[in-house]
Amino acid sequence: MNSPVGEQVMGHRVFPLRLLSRRERLRRRIWHLMEEAGVLTFPLEVFGRVPNFIGAEQAAELLAQQPEFERAKVIFVSPDHVLRRVRELVLESGKVLAVSLPRKSARHSKCPLLQITERKAVKAAANIDNFLRYGQPLSSPVDLAVLSSVVADRLGNRITPRREFGDREWQMLVDSGFVHEGTKIATIVHPLQLADDLVKWITDEDVKAHLIVTPEEVIRVGEGEDGIRAKAP
């Protein structure tokens, strides 16, 4: 059956195309804002990507100090430049780093989800280009998933660069059975990526974060509560 004009069928839900357009406008607003503010770092071509920003390493270090990170034995980190330092910190902490192959590499691999336990060549192992070299098929459930965002709000709502709804990496973990009841979700963003309220832009397909970290702030989202903020020491 054909979809009504202006709507798109995704799974068992029907989403209005105008919501997709509104989300794309919001993403472009954030990309423009960060570009004009001069806070971007490699890769500087940000449109259509997760922004890599000046201060991302500080945000990663702050995330690593949080109990959700410290308690986790297996941590999944999305394959984006902005999360490179997070991947390094997982390995430096003696934890198992879970990763997904970038789309181009995943097409040629039977195991798109890998785990890395390298302890010496940490920087090389955390590099997206070396996942296949250092990785083995993921075999353990994930305690913490660090996902990338283009924009997030203080309630944990977040939007990715994808033009569709939802989060590719999270869905791969769920479909493969690597998520358990206690799995937490975190994201790191620049302050310019924080919005007041994304409720009007969010659907049930989108994945909320329990923890949002900027270079100077930790926002911990409670059940049914506004984000609880804490300044970095």
C-alpha positions as CSV (number, residue, x, y, z in Angstrom):
1,M,0.0,0.0,0.0
2,N,1.4,3.4,-0.9
3,S,2.2,5.9,1.8
4,P,0.2,9.1,2.0
5,V,1.8,12.1,0.4
6,G,4.3,13.7,2.8
7,E,4.8,10.6,4.9
8,Q,7.4,7.8,5.0
9,V,6.9,4.3,6.3
10,M,9.7,3.1,8.6
11,G,9.2,-0.3,10.2
12,H,5.7,-0.3,11.6
13,R,5.5,3.4,12.1
14,V,4.6,6.2,9.7
15,F,6.6,9.4,10.1
16,P,5.8,12.7,8.4
17,L,8.5,13.8,5.9
18,R,8.2,17.4,7.3
19,L,9.6,16.1,10.6
20,L,12.6,14.8,8.7
21,S,13.0,18.2,7.1
22,R,12.8,20.0,10.4
23,R,15.5,17.7,11.9
24,E,17.7,18.4,8.9
25,R,17.3,22.2,9.3
26,L,18.2,21.8,13.0
27,R,21.3,19.8,12.2
28,R,22.3,22.4,9.6
29,R,21.8,25.2,12.1
30,I,24.2,23.4,14.5
31,W,26.8,22.8,11.8
32,H,26.7,26.4,10.7
33,L,26.9,27.7,14.3
34,M,29.9,25.6,15.1
35,E,31.6,26.5,11.8
36,E,31.1,30.2,12.4
37,A,32.3,29.9,16.0
38,G,35.6,28.4,14.9
39,V,35.3,25.4,17.3
40,L,35.6,22.6,14.7
41,T,38.7,20.5,14.2
42,F,39.6,17.7,11.7
43,P,37.6,16.9,9.7
44,L,36.6,20.5,9.1
45,E,34.0,19.5,6.5
46,V,31.3,19.1,9.1
47,F,28.0,19.0,7.1
48,G,26.5,15.5,7.1
49,R,29.0,14.4,9.9
50,V,29.2,14.2,13.6
51,P,31.1,17.4,14.5
52,N,34.7,17.0,15.9
53,F,35.3,19.9,18.1
54,I,38.0,21.6,20.1
55,G,37.7,20.4,23.6
56,A,36.5,16.8,22.7
57,E,39.5,15.3,24.5
58,Q,38.7,17.2,27.7
59,A,35.1,15.9,27.4
60,A,36.4,12.4,27.0
61,E,38.6,12.7,30.1
62,L,35.7,14.0,32.1
63,L,33.5,11.1,30.9
64,A,36.2,8.6,32.0
65,Q,36.0,10.0,35.5
66,Q,32.3,9.2,35.8
67,P,31.1,6.1,37.7
68,E,29.2,4.7,34.7
69,F,32.6,4.6,32.8
70,E,34.6,3.3,35.8
71,R,32.2,0.5,36.6
72,A,31.9,-0.7,33.0
73,K,33.9,-3.7,31.8
74,V,32.9,-3.5,28.1
75,I,32.3,-0.1,26.5
76,F,31.1,0.5,23.0
77,V,32.2,3.6,21.3
78,S,30.9,4.8,18.0
79,P,33.4,5.1,15.1
80,D,33.6,8.9,14.9
81,H,36.6,11.2,15.1
82,V,35.2,13.1,18.0
83,L,35.2,9.9,20.1
84,R,38.8,8.9,19.3
85,R,40.1,9.9,22.8
86,V,37.2,8.0,24.4
87,R,38.3,4.8,22.6
88,E,41.9,5.4,23.8
89,L,40.8,5.9,27.4
90,V,38.8,2.6,27.3
91,L,41.9,0.7,26.3
92,E,44.2,2.6,28.7
93,S,41.8,1.7,31.5
94,G,42.2,-2.0,30.8
95,K,38.6,-2.4,29.6
96,V,37.2,-4.1,26.5
97,L,36.6,-1.6,23.7
98,A,33.6,-2.6,21.5
99,V,33.3,-0.9,18.1
100,S,31.3,-1.1,14.9
101,L,33.0,-1.0,11.5
102,P,32.3,2.1,9.4
103,R,29.7,1.5,6.7
104,K,32.3,1.0,3.9
105,S,34.2,-1.7,5.9
106,A,31.1,-3.3,7.2
107,R,29.9,-4.2,3.7
108,H,32.9,-6.6,3.4
109,S,32.9,-8.1,6.8
110,K,30.8,-10.9,8.4
111,C,31.4,-9.4,11.8
112,P,30.5,-5.7,11.9
113,L,30.8,-5.6,15.7
114,L,34.3,-6.1,17.1
115,Q,36.0,-6.0,20.5
116,I,39.6,-4.7,21.0
117,T,41.8,-5.4,24.0
118,E,45.1,-4.0,22.8
119,R,47.2,-2.6,25.7
120,K,50.4,-1.4,24.0
121,A,49.6,0.2,20.6
122,V,46.5,2.0,22.1
123,K,46.5,4.9,19.7
124,A,46.7,2.7,16.7
125,A,44.1,0.3,17.9
126,A,41.7,3.2,18.6
127,N,42.0,4.5,15.1
128,I,39.0,3.7,12.9
129,D,41.3,2.5,10.1
130,N,42.8,-0.3,12.3
131,F,39.6,-1.8,13.8
132,L,39.9,-5.0,11.6
133,R,43.6,-5.3,12.4
134,Y,43.2,-5.3,16.2
135,G,39.6,-6.4,16.6
136,Q,38.0,-9.8,17.2
137,P,34.2,-10.5,16.9
138,L,32.3,-9.0,19.8
139,S,31.4,-11.7,22.3
140,S,30.4,-9.9,25.5
141,P,27.4,-7.6,26.4
142,V,28.1,-3.9,26.6
143,D,27.8,-2.1,29.9
144,L,28.2,1.5,28.5
145,A,27.6,2.7,25.0
146,V,29.1,6.0,24.0
147,L,27.2,7.3,21.0
148,S,27.8,10.3,18.8
149,S,25.3,13.2,18.5
150,V,24.9,16.3,16.4
151,V,22.6,17.9,18.9
152,A,21.3,16.9,22.4
153,D,19.2,18.4,25.1
154,R,19.4,18.3,28.9
155,L,16.7,15.6,29.0
156,G,18.9,13.1,27.1
157,N,17.2,13.5,23.7
158,R,19.7,13.5,20.9
159,I,19.8,13.6,17.1
160,T,22.4,11.9,15.0
161,P,23.6,12.9,11.5
162,R,21.4,10.2,9.9
163,R,18.6,11.5,7.7
164,E,16.5,8.7,9.1
165,F,15.3,8.2,12.7
166,G,17.1,6.1,15.3
167,D,20.7,5.2,15.8
168,R,22.5,2.6,13.6
169,E,25.1,1.5,16.1
170,W,22.7,1.1,19.0
171,Q,20.3,-0.9,16.8
172,M,23.2,-3.2,15.8
173,L,24.0,-3.8,19.4
174,V,20.3,-4.5,20.3
175,D,19.7,-6.8,17.3
176,S,22.8,-8.8,18.1
177,G,21.9,-9.3,21.7
178,F,24.8,-7.2,23.2
179,V,22.6,-4.9,25.3
180,H,21.4,-5.8,28.8
181,E,19.0,-4.1,31.3
182,G,21.8,-2.1,32.9
183,T,23.4,-0.8,29.8
184,K,23.9,3.0,29.9
185,I,24.2,5.4,27.1
186,A,26.5,8.4,27.0
187,T,27.4,11.1,24.5
188,I,29.9,14.0,24.4
189,V,29.0,17.3,22.8
190,H,30.3,20.9,22.5
191,P,28.1,23.4,24.5
192,L,26.9,24.8,21.1
193,Q,25.4,21.4,20.5
194,L,23.1,21.6,23.5
195,A,19.5,22.5,22.8
196,D,16.9,23.5,25.4
197,D,14.3,21.0,24.3
198,L,14.2,18.5,21.4
199,V,10.9,16.9,22.2
200,K,9.2,18.2,19.1
201,W,12.1,16.7,16.9
202,I,12.2,13.3,18.6
203,T,10.4,10.0,17.9
204,D,10.2,6.6,19.7
205,E,12.9,5.4,17.3
206,D,15.5,7.8,18.7
207,V,17.8,6.7,21.5
208,K,18.1,8.8,24.6
209,A,21.3,9.3,26.6
210,H,21.7,8.8,30.3
211,L,24.8,10.9,30.4
212,I,25.8,14.0,28.4
213,V,29.3,15.4,28.8
214,T,30.8,18.6,27.5
215,P,34.4,19.8,28.2
216,E,33.1,21.5,31.4
217,E,29.9,19.9,32.4
218,V,28.3,16.5,33.2
219,I,24.5,16.2,32.7
220,R,23.1,13.1,34.2
221,V,19.5,12.3,33.2
222,G,17.3,10.8,35.8
223,E,14.1,8.8,35.2
224,G,11.3,11.2,34.6
225,E,13.5,14.2,35.7
226,D,15.2,17.1,34.1
227,G,18.9,16.6,33.5
228,I,21.0,16.9,36.8
229,R,24.0,19.1,36.1
230,A,27.4,19.0,37.6
231,K,30.3,21.3,36.7
232,A,33.7,19.8,36.1
233,P,36.1,20.2,39.0
